[in-house]
């Protein structure tokens, strides 16, 4: 049974989740050691701190080994599960369900209700309930001196886990309900903004096309008259007549294009509107940069051994354009693009001959509007925004992104890799 189908990505940014875990871990360390050394409560301090150490190591893993800006649903599930089991272990050693800190057991599952997929959340709720039941019947005694005089009636004792389970279920229900309504409103607002943006774009394009047709009408009429006169003058010269005839036909074609744009600004783009191979996508994108940039683009498709045609995807095109545009902006004179593919994966590597990522930028790669202390980088506007947009769009379309400094060249390197099965299903 698959538990990670509803949502691919954890809806909370990874850095925010890491910071929240640091707060919890520091709180646990302070509480455990304060009670042991200041209040002189006796329990297994080494084992308690060892459990907290697991949380520290897992957070360091998220910081240094997990490269995604947003966590996958499955990854977030695993770390929330670690949080539940860690807290369960701490409470097991200090009185079980009668420990007043047992209320914190329900927090990870409630947190998951608004950030994970439904099935992942239900699984965490189930595990939390089992943990509460286990701690009700199996635990170490409350630490001295409280255990000497802390005695409660059985009815009161068993009401504690029941109340925790009821609170867990109701709080999850409320979080899911409000979260669903919030997502619906957000989706509606995004859709409205998209429609309004498209309308503004079409109006602007239509106005520009009409203005262009009006402005170019007189020059085209003049060129057409002159070309017609030239055609008459060179009617006996077959070679010249051929060239002038071509000139007349191209003028007619330009006039028709401008007229069509004026009447209907929505003109289909054959590049975006058909399935192409990744190599074709790259060629078209790079061709558009060559028209506006003096940099040299060096393509290497020698290792493209399994060329696949993929469905049109504006998100993939825009994501690739952002990374290539970023390399173009920060390179000195050359941008290197390598395409590799085999039976399992397709990878695009984008390198440049610039300064590469500085340490302060590399630490926060994938975040928008990164601030760098290097003046040569700070002077270039939009720092980090292109990478943020490209990374988000491509990761949404199943790509794995790795940004680092190139080991073979002086500049930055971006690796964009897909599993072929994901690339085909875009």
C-alpha positions in Angstrom: 0.0 0.0 0.0 1.4 3.4 -1.0 1.2 6.1 1.6 2.9 8.9 -0.2 0.6 9.6 -3.3 -1.5 12.5 -2.2 1.3 15.2 -2.2 4.8 14.8 -3.5 6.3 17.7 -1.5 6.1 18.7 2.2 4.3 22.1 2.0 6.6 23.7 4.6 10.1 25.0 3.6 12.9 22.7 4.7 14.8 25.4 6.5 11.7 26.4 8.6 11.2 22.7 9.6 14.8 22.4 10.6 14.6 25.5 12.8 11.4 24.2 14.5 13.2 20.9 15.2 16.2 22.8 16.7 13.8 24.6 19.1 12.3 21.2 20.2 15.7 19.6 20.6 17.2 22.4 22.6 14.1 22.4 24.8 14.5 18.7 25.4 18.1 19.1 26.3 17.5 22.0 28.7 14.5 20.2 30.4 16.2 16.8 30.9 19.5 18.2 32.2 17.9 21.0 34.3 15.6 18.5 36.1 18.5 16.0 36.6 21.1 18.5 37.9 19.0 21.3 39.5 16.0 19.4 40.9 18.0 16.2 41.6 15.5 13.9 39.9 17.2 10.5 39.3 16.8 8.8 35.9 19.0 7.4 33.2 20.6 10.7 32.0 23.0 9.1 29.5 20.2 7.2 27.7 18.0 10.3 27.7 20.7 12.4 26.1 21.5 9.6 23.6 17.9 9.7 22.4 18.2 13.5 22.0 21.5 13.0 20.1 19.5 11.0 17.4 17.4 14.2 16.8 20.6 16.3 16.5 22.1 13.9 14.0 18.9 13.7 12.0 18.8 17.5 11.8 22.4 17.7 10.6 21.5 15.1 7.9 18.8 17.5 6.7 21.1 20.4 6.6 24.2 18.9 5.0 23.1 15.8 3.0 19.6 16.6 1.9 19.9 19.0 -1.0 16.2 19.7 -1.8 14.7 23.1 -0.9 11.5 21.4 0.0 11.3 18.0 1.6 9.6 15.1 -0.2 6.4 13.9 1.5 8.1 10.6 2.3 11.2 12.2 3.8 9.1 14.5 6.0 7.1 11.5 7.1 10.2 9.7 8.2 11.6 12.6 10.2 8.2 13.3 11.9 8.1 9.6 12.8 11.6 10.0 14.3 10.3 12.9 16.4 7.4 10.8 17.7 9.6 7.8 18.6 12.2 10.0 20.2 9.7 11.8 22.4 8.1 8.4 23.2 11.5 7.1 24.3 12.1 10.1 26.5 8.7 9.7 28.2 9.1 6.0 28.6 12.1 6.5 30.8 10.4 9.2 32.9 7.0 7.9 34.0 5.2 7.1 30.8 1.8 8.5 30.2 1.6 10.3 33.6 4.6 12.5 32.6 3.1 16.0 32.1 5.2 16.3 28.9 3.3 13.5 27.3 1.0 16.1 25.7 3.9 16.8 23.3 3.4 13.4 21.7 0.5 14.6 19.6 2.3 17.6 18.1 4.1 15.9 15.2 0.9 14.2 14.0 -1.1 17.5 14.2 1.7 19.3 12.4 1.6 16.7 9.6 -2.1 17.2 9.1 -1.6 20.6 7.4 1.7 19.7 5.7 1.7 16.1 4.5 -0.6 14.0 2.3 -3.7 12.5 3.9 -2.4 8.9 4.0 0.9 9.9 5.5 -0.9 11.9 8.1 -3.3 9.0 9.0 -0.3 6.7 9.4 1.4 9.1 11.8 -1.8 9.5 13.8 -2.1 5.7 14.0 1.5 5.4 15.2 1.0 8.2 17.8 -2.1 6.4 19.2 -0.1 3.1 19.5 2.7 5.0 21.2 0.3 6.5 23.7 -1.2 3.1 24.4 2.2 1.5 24.8 3.3 4.2 27.3 0.1 3.6 29.3 1.1 0.0 30.1 4.9 0.0 29.8 7.1 2.6 31.3 9.8 3.4 33.9 8.6 4.9 37.2 8.4 8.6 37.6 11.8 9.9 38.8 12.5 10.4 42.5 11.2 12.3 44.5 7.8 12.7 42.8 7.2 8.9 42.5 7.2 8.6 46.3 3.8 10.4 46.7 2.3 10.4 43.2 -0.6 8.0 43.3 -3.8 8.3 41.3 -7.0 6.3 40.9 -7.1 3.8 38.0 -10.0 5.7 36.3 -8.0 8.9 36.4 -4.9 7.2 35.2 -6.6 5.7 32.1 -8.4 8.9 31.3 -5.0 10.5 30.5 -4.3 8.4 27.3 -8.0 8.6 26.3 -8.0 12.4 26.5 -4.8 12.5 24.5 -6.1 10.3 21.8 -9.4 12.3 21.6 -7.5 15.5 21.4 -5.2 14.1 18.7 -8.2 13.0 16.5 -10.2 16.2 16.9 -7.2 18.6 16.4 -6.2 16.6 13.3 -9.8 16.9 12.0 -9.9 20.6 12.6 -6.4 21.1 11.0 -7.4 19.1 7.9 -10.7 20.9 7.5 -9.2 24.4 7.8 -6.2 23.4 5.7 -8.4 22.1 2.9 -10.4 25.4 2.9 -7.2 27.4 2.9 -5.8 25.4 0.0 -9.0 25.9 -2.0 -8.9 29.7 -1.4 -5.2 29.8 -2.4 -5.8 27.8 -5.5 -8.7 30.0 -6.5 -6.6 33.2 -6.0 -3.7 31.7 -8.0 -6.1 30.8 -10.8 -7.6 34.3 -10.8 -4.1 35.9 -10.9 -3.1 33.6 -13.7 -6.2 34.5 -15.8 -5.8 38.2 -15.1 -2.1 38.0 -16.0 -2.9 36.2 -19.3 -5.5 38.8 -20.1 -3.1 41.6 -19.6 -0.5 39.8 -21.6 -2.9 39.3 -24.5 -4.1 42.9 -24.4 -0.5 44.2 -24.4 0.5 41.8 -27.2 -2.5 42.8 -29.3 -1.8 46.5 -28.8 1.8 46.1 -29.7 0.9 44.1 -32.8 -1.6 46.7 -33.9 0.9 49.5 -33.3 3.5 47.6 -35.2 1.2 46.9 -38.1 0.2 50.6 -38.2 3.7 51.9 -37.9 5.2 49.5 -40.5 2.3 49.9 -43.0 3.8 52.9 -44.7 7.4 51.6 -45.0 6.1 48.2 -46.3 3.9 50.0 -48.9 7.0 52.0 -50.1 9.1 48.9 -50.3 6.4 47.1 -52.2 6.1 49.9 -54.8 9.8 50.0 -55.3 10.1 46.2 -55.5 7.3 46.2 -58.1 9.2 48.8 -60.2 12.4 46.8 -59.9 10.5 43.7 -61.0 9.3 45.5 -64.1 12.8 46.9 -64.8 14.6 43.5 -64.5 11.9 41.4 -66.2 14.4 40.4 -68.9 17.1 39.5 -66.3 16.2 36.1 -65.0 18.6 36.1 -62.1 17.7 39.5 -60.8 14.0 38.9 -61.5 14.2 35.8 -59.2 15.7 37.8 -56.3 13.2 40.7 -56.7 10.3 38.2 -56.9 11.5 36.6 -53.6 11.7 40.1 -52.0 8.1 40.9 -53.1 6.8 37.5 -51.7 8.5 38.1 -48.3 7.0 41.6 -48.0 3.6 40.1 -48.6 4.3 37.5 -46.0 5.3 40.1 -43.4 2.2 42.1 -44.1 0.0 39.0 -43.6 1.8 38.1 -40.3 1.2 41.6 -38.9 -2.4 41.6 -40.0 -3.0 38.2 -38.4 -1.4 39.4 -35.1 -3.6 42.5 -35.2 -6.7 40.4 -35.6 -5.7 37.6 -33.3 -2.7 38.1 -30.9 -2.9 34.4 -29.8 -0.5 32.9 -32.2 0.6 29.3 -31.7 4.2 28.5 -31.1 5.2 25.3 -32.9 8.1 24.8 -30.5 6.0 24.8 -27.3 3.1 23.2 -29.0 4.6 19.8 -29.9 6.6 17.0 -28.3 10.4 17.4 -28.7 13.5 15.7 -27.4 15.4 17.2 -24.6 18.2 18.1 -27.1 15.7 20.0 -29.2 14.4 21.9 -26.1 18.0 22.9 -25.3 18.8 23.9 -28.9 15.7 26.1 -29.0 16.4 27.7 -25.6 20.0 28.3 -26.4 19.1 29.8 -29.8 17.0 32.4 -28.1 20.0 33.4 -25.8 22.4 33.6 -28.7 20.3 36.4 -30.2 20.7 38.6 -27.1 24.0 37.5 -25.6 27.6 37.8 -26.8 28.6 34.7 -24.7 29.7 31.5 -26.4 27.4 28.5 -25.8 29.2 25.2 -26.1 26.9 22.1 -26.4 28.0 18.5 -25.9 25.5 15.8 -26.8 28.0 13.0 -27.3 26.7 11.1 -24.2 23.0 11.5 -25.2 22.5 7.8 -25.9 18.8 7.5 -25.3 16.9 10.5 -26.8 13.3 10.7 -25.6 10.5 12.8 -26.9 8.7 14.5 -24.0 5.4 16.2 -23.7 5.4 20.0 -24.0 6.0 21.6 -20.6 6.2 25.3 -20.2 7.4 24.7 -16.6 10.4 22.6 -17.8 11.2 25.2 -20.5 11.0 28.1 -18.1 13.0 26.2 -15.5 15.8 25.4 -17.9 15.8 28.9 -19.3 16.3 30.3 -15.8 19.4 28.1 -15.1 20.9 28.7 -18.5 20.1 32.5 -18.1 21.8 32.4 -14.7 24.9 30.8 -16.2 24.9 33.4 -19.0 24.6 36.2 -16.5 27.5 35.1 -14.3 29.9 33.6 -16.9 32.9 35.5 -18.3 32.6 34.4 -21.9 31.5 30.7 -22.1 28.6 28.6 -21.1 29.0 24.8 -21.3 25.9 22.5 -21.6 26.2 18.8 -21.5 23.4 16.3 -22.1 23.7 12.7 -20.9 21.1 10.0 -21.2 20.9 6.2 -20.9 18.2 3.6 -20.4 17.4 4.9 -16.9 18.2 8.6 -16.5 18.6 11.8 -18.4 20.9 14.5 -17.1 21.6 18.1 -18.1 24.8 19.7 -16.8 25.1 23.5 -17.1 28.6 25.0 -16.3 30.1 28.5 -16.8 33.6 30.0 -16.7 32.7 32.7 -14.1 33.7 33.0 -10.4 31.4 30.2 -9.2 29.2 30.3 -6.2 30.6 32.0 -3.1 30.3 30.2 0.2 27.6 32.5 1.5 25.5 31.9 -1.6 26.2 28.2 -1.8 24.9 27.7 1.8 21.5 29.2 0.9 21.2 28.0 -2.7 17.6 27.6 -3.8 16.3 30.5 -1.6 15.1 33.7 -3.4 16.9 37.0 -3.1 20.1 35.7 -1.6 22.4 38.4 -0.2 26.1 38.0 -1.0 29.0 39.9 0.5 31.0 39.8 -2.7 30.6 43.0 -4.6 31.0 41.3 -8.0 28.0 39.1 -7.2 26.0 41.7 -5.3 26.1 44.0 -8.4 24.1 41.6 -10.4 20.4 42.0 -9.9 17.9 39.2 -9.0 20.5 37.1 -7.3 19.0 33.7 -6.3 15.5 34.4 -7.8 16.2 32.6 -11.1 17.7 29.6 -9.3 14.7 29.5 -6.9 12.2 29.7 -9.7 14.0 27.1 -11.9 14.6 24.7 -9.0 11.0 24.9 -7.8 9.6 24.4 -11.3 11.9 21.5 -12.2 11.6 19.7 -8.9 7.9 19.9 -9.3 8.4 18.1 -12.5 10.3 15.2 -10.8 13.9 16.6 -11.5 16.7 16.3 -8.9 18.8 19.5 -8.8 22.3 19.8 -7.5 24.1 23.2 -7.5 27.8 23.3 -6.7 31.1 24.8 -8.0 32.5 22.9 -11.0 35.4 20.6 -10.3 36.7 20.9 -13.9 36.1 24.7 -14.6 36.3 27.9 -12.7 32.6 28.6 -12.4 29.3 27.2 -11.1 27.8 23.8 -12.1 24.1 22.8 -12.1 23.1 19.2 -12.5 19.5 18.5 -13.5 18.6 14.8 -13.6 15.4 12.9 -14.3 14.5 9.3 -14.2 13.4 8.5 -17.8 10.1 7.1 -16.5 9.3 10.4 -14.8 10.4 12.4 -17.9 8.1 10.4 -20.2 5.1 11.0 -17.8 5.5 14.8 -17.6 
